[in-house]
Amino acid sequence: MYTPPRFLFNAHLETIFPALFRKVTLTTPYTRERITTPDNDFLDLDWLTQGAKDLVIISHGLEGDSHRPYIKGMAAAVVTQGFDVLAWNYRGCSEEMNRQLRFYHSGATDDFDLVIRHAASKNNYQNIYLIGFSLGGNITLKYLGEQKPHPAIRKAVAISVPLDLHTSCTKISRPGNRIYATRFLKSLRSKIIRKSITHPELDTKGIEKINTIQAFDDRYTAPLHGFPDAATYYRQCSSLYFLNGITTPTLILNALNDPFLSPECYPTTQLQHHSSITLETPSRGGHVGFAQFPFSQPYFSELRTIQFLK
């Protein structure tokens, strides 16, 4: 199991250090493709191709993108194993704001399904593997459990997943986790303000007073995506309630000291006899951490993912 470097001696260091200080240089830069959604919006897809028949699709976390170190680290690791890679950016998460009033959320499997179908048809991939981090892990698991997945999908890995959105949202809003909630809220508020320039119907009055993610979801995320309130959004989109429907071989990797995850995100009893899901809960790792030393080598989460896919 995972053992962190000695100087990363608590969950916050394990979470923050890789996010701020890890540098990943891809041997070949991404090739960007923009696809149009059925509602005349767009999604930006970043490809690393080498003529492989097998494709890995990577989904990022809240307010992330394809250039985050954890995405590029995973992309670099799986490319060396002979896979093509597609790292996609959610609506409004690439360099350009998306067109429609909606953006993205933890259960937006419609866009994910579009990306998968587009990728499968583009290069006639025989095998597709899914990797999701945090919010992207929730989307991945929900997609696999709510419908019959694309027939080319073989396996999936979900890392640092808030399986229960409501209790995880409560956990990240605790005083000891204020640094994370503050950072997310700053980015989310800024996104709403920028979007209101092209969508003046979007009310931003008092937005600076929103001080919890649940309050933000209640005012913006839920109603913009067809949910009456945050509680309904969390209930209908939490992947915890879709796990029983998953038939694709799947690995969930959630560190026990993850500062974002509530106890409900470790459903050991529910998954004890699940025929398709392997739940691994190392004691250390933080949130999307799992750093190795020296930092130039693949992280534990990347090595474990490759082991599972292979």
C-alpha positions in Angstrom: 0.0 0.0 0.0 0.9 3.7 -0.2 3.5 5.2 2.0 4.0 9.0 1.5 7.3 10.8 1.6 8.4 11.6 5.2 8.0 15.3 4.9 4.4 15.1 3.8 3.3 14.2 7.3 -0.4 15.1 7.3 -3.4 15.0 4.9 -3.2 18.7 4.0 0.5 18.6 2.9 -0.3 15.4 1.0 -3.1 17.3 -0.8 -1.6 20.7 -1.3 2.1 19.9 -2.1 1.4 18.0 -5.4 -1.2 20.5 -6.5 1.2 23.5 -6.1 4.7 22.1 -6.7 4.4 19.1 -9.1 5.7 19.8 -12.6 4.8 17.5 -15.4 6.2 18.0 -18.9 4.5 15.8 -21.6 6.9 14.4 -24.2 4.5 15.4 -26.9 2.1 18.3 -26.3 -1.7 17.9 -26.4 -3.5 18.2 -29.7 -6.7 20.1 -29.1 -10.0 19.3 -30.7 -13.3 21.2 -30.2 -16.6 19.4 -30.5 -20.1 20.9 -30.6 -22.7 19.7 -28.2 -26.4 19.2 -29.2 -27.3 22.5 -27.6 -24.8 24.4 -29.6 -22.2 24.7 -26.9 -18.6 23.2 -27.1 -16.2 20.9 -25.3 -12.4 21.1 -25.7 -10.7 17.8 -25.9 -6.9 17.4 -25.5 -5.4 14.3 -27.2 -2.2 12.4 -26.9 -2.2 9.9 -29.8 0.3 7.3 -31.0 -1.8 5.1 -33.2 -2.9 2.8 -30.4 -6.1 0.7 -30.5 -6.7 1.4 -26.8 -7.8 4.7 -25.4 -7.8 6.2 -21.9 -10.3 9.0 -21.2 -9.4 11.2 -18.2 -11.9 13.4 -16.3 -10.7 16.2 -14.0 -12.0 17.5 -10.7 -13.9 20.6 -9.6 -12.6 23.7 -11.3 -9.8 21.7 -12.9 -8.7 21.2 -16.5 -6.6 19.0 -18.7 -3.4 20.9 -17.7 -3.5 20.2 -14.0 -0.5 18.2 -12.8 -2.6 15.3 -11.7 -4.2 15.0 -15.2 -0.9 15.4 -17.0 0.8 13.0 -14.6 -1.7 10.3 -15.3 -1.6 11.0 -19.0 2.2 10.7 -19.1 2.0 7.5 -17.2 -0.5 5.7 -19.4 1.0 6.9 -22.6 4.2 5.1 -21.7 2.1 1.9 -21.5 1.0 2.2 -25.1 -2.4 3.9 -24.7 -3.8 6.9 -26.5 -5.1 9.5 -24.1 -8.0 11.9 -24.2 -8.2 14.5 -21.4 -11.4 16.5 -21.7 -12.3 19.8 -20.3 -15.8 20.4 -18.9 -17.9 23.4 -20.1 -16.2 26.6 -19.1 -13.1 24.8 -17.9 -10.8 25.4 -20.9 -9.4 28.8 -21.7 -12.7 30.1 -23.1 -16.0 30.5 -21.4 -18.7 28.2 -22.8 -21.7 29.7 -24.7 -24.7 28.4 -22.9 -26.0 29.5 -19.5 -25.3 26.0 -18.0 -21.7 25.0 -17.3 -20.9 21.7 -15.6 -21.7 19.7 -12.5 -21.0 16.5 -10.6 -23.6 14.5 -12.5 -23.2 15.8 -16.0 -23.0 12.4 -17.7 -24.7 13.8 -20.9 -21.5 15.6 -21.9 -19.4 12.6 -20.8 -21.4 10.3 -22.9 -21.0 12.6 -25.9 -17.2 12.6 -25.4 -17.1 8.8 -25.2 -19.2 8.3 -28.3 -17.2 10.9 -30.2 -13.8 9.3 -29.2 -15.0 5.8 -30.0 -16.1 6.7 -33.5 -13.1 9.0 -34.2 -10.4 6.4 -34.2 -12.3 3.2 -34.0 -10.9 2.3 -30.6 -11.3 -1.4 -29.7 -10.9 -0.8 -25.9 -11.7 2.3 -23.9 -10.7 2.9 -20.2 -12.1 5.6 -18.0 -10.1 7.5 -15.3 -11.8 10.1 -13.1 -10.5 12.3 -10.3 -12.7 13.7 -7.6 -15.7 15.3 -9.3 -14.6 13.5 -12.5 -14.6 10.2 -10.6 -18.2 10.9 -9.5 -19.2 11.5 -13.1 -17.5 8.4 -14.2 -19.1 6.1 -11.6 -22.6 7.7 -12.2 -22.2 7.2 -15.9 -21.3 3.5 -15.5 -24.1 2.8 -13.1 -27.1 4.8 -14.5 -27.1 3.3 -18.0 -25.5 0.7 -20.2 -22.1 2.1 -21.0 -20.5 2.2 -24.4 -19.6 -1.3 -25.5 -15.9 -0.4 -26.0 -15.5 0.4 -22.3 -13.5 -2.2 -20.5 -12.4 -0.9 -17.1 -12.6 2.3 -15.0 -10.7 3.9 -12.2 -12.1 6.6 -9.9 -9.7 8.4 -7.5 -10.5 10.5 -4.5 -14.2 10.4 -5.2 -16.9 12.3 -3.1 -19.3 9.4 -3.5 -21.8 11.2 -1.3 -21.9 14.8 -2.5 -24.0 16.3 0.4 -21.9 14.9 3.3 -18.6 15.6 1.4 -19.8 19.2 0.8 -20.4 19.5 4.5 -16.9 18.0 5.3 -15.1 20.5 3.0 -16.9 23.4 4.6 -15.5 22.6 8.1 -13.2 25.2 9.6 -10.1 22.9 9.2 -10.8 22.7 5.4 -11.5 26.4 4.9 -8.5 26.8 2.6 -10.0 24.4 0.0 -13.5 25.7 0.1 -12.3 29.3 -0.1 -10.2 28.5 -3.2 -13.0 26.7 -4.9 -15.6 29.4 -4.1 -13.3 32.2 -5.4 -13.0 30.4 -8.8 -16.7 29.5 -9.0 -17.8 33.1 -8.1 -15.4 34.5 -10.7 -16.9 32.1 -13.3 -20.4 33.2 -12.6 -19.5 36.9 -12.9 -17.7 36.3 -16.2 -20.7 34.3 -17.5 -23.1 37.1 -16.5 -21.4 39.4 -19.1 -22.9 37.3 -21.9 -25.9 36.2 -19.9 -27.2 39.3 -18.1 -30.2 37.3 -16.8 -27.7 35.6 -14.4 -28.2 37.5 -11.1 -24.9 38.1 -9.4 -26.2 40.4 -6.7 -24.7 39.5 -3.3 -22.6 36.7 -4.8 -19.6 37.8 -2.7 -21.6 36.9 0.4 -21.8 33.2 -0.6 -19.4 31.5 1.7 -20.1 27.8 1.4 -20.1 25.5 -1.6 -23.6 24.3 -0.7 -24.9 27.8 -0.7 -23.3 28.3 -4.2 -24.9 25.1 -5.4 -28.2 26.1 -4.0 -28.2 29.4 -5.8 -26.4 28.6 -9.1 -25.3 24.9 -9.8 -28.7 23.4 -9.0 -31.1 25.7 -10.8 -28.8 26.2 -13.8 -28.9 22.5 -14.4 -32.5 21.7 -13.7 -32.5 20.9 -10.0 -34.8 22.7 -7.6 -32.1 23.0 -4.9 -28.7 21.7 -3.8 -30.1 18.9 -1.7 -32.0 17.4 -4.7 -28.9 17.9 -6.9 -26.7 16.1 -4.4 -29.2 13.2 -4.0 -29.7 12.7 -7.7 -26.1 13.0 -8.7 -24.2 11.2 -5.9 -22.5 8.2 -7.5 -23.0 6.3 -4.2 -26.5 5.6 -5.3 -25.4 4.2 -8.7 -22.7 1.8 -7.5 -25.1 -1.2 -7.5 -25.7 -0.8 -11.2 -22.1 -0.9 -12.2 -21.0 -4.0 -14.2 -17.8 -2.7 -15.6 -14.6 -3.7 -13.7 -13.9 -0.6 -11.6 -11.3 0.5 -9.0 -12.2 3.1 -6.5 -9.1 4.6 -4.7 -10.1 6.8 -1.7 -7.5 7.6 1.0 -8.8 7.4 4.5 -7.2 10.7 5.4 -8.7 12.6 2.4 -9.8 16.0 3.9 -12.7 16.2 1.3 -14.4 12.9 1.9 -17.0 12.0 4.5 -17.5 8.6 6.1 -20.1 7.8 3.5 -17.4 7.9 0.8 -16.0 4.6 2.1 -19.0 2.1 1.5 -17.0 -1.0 2.5 -20.1 -2.9 3.6 -22.1 -2.0 0.4 -19.2 -3.0 -1.8 -17.9 -6.0 0.1 -19.5 -8.5 -2.2 -19.8 -6.3 -5.3 -18.8 -8.4 -8.4 -17.4 -5.5 -10.4 -16.1 -2.8 -8.0 -12.8 -3.0 -6.0 -12.7 -0.4 -3.2 -9.2 0.4 -1.9 -8.8 2.7 1.1 -5.1 3.3 1.9 -4.6 5.1 5.2 -2.6 7.9 3.6 -2.8 9.9 0.3 -4.8 13.0 0.9 -7.1 14.3 -1.8 -5.7 13.6 -5.3 -2.3 13.3 -3.7 -0.4 10.0 -3.5 2.9 11.7 -4.2 6.1 9.6 -4.6 9.7 10.8 -4.0 11.6 11.7 -6.1 8.7 13.6 -7.7 9.8 12.9 -11.2 8.6 9.3 -11.0 4.9 8.3 -11.4 2.7 8.7 -8.4 1.2 5.8 -6.5 -2.3 6.5 -7.9 -0.8 6.3 -11.4 1.1 3.1 -10.8 -2.0 1.5 -9.2 -4.2 2.6 -12.1 -1.8 1.1 -14.7 -1.7 -2.1 -12.7 -5.4 -2.3 -12.6 -5.9 -1.5 -16.3 -3.3 -4.0 -17.3 
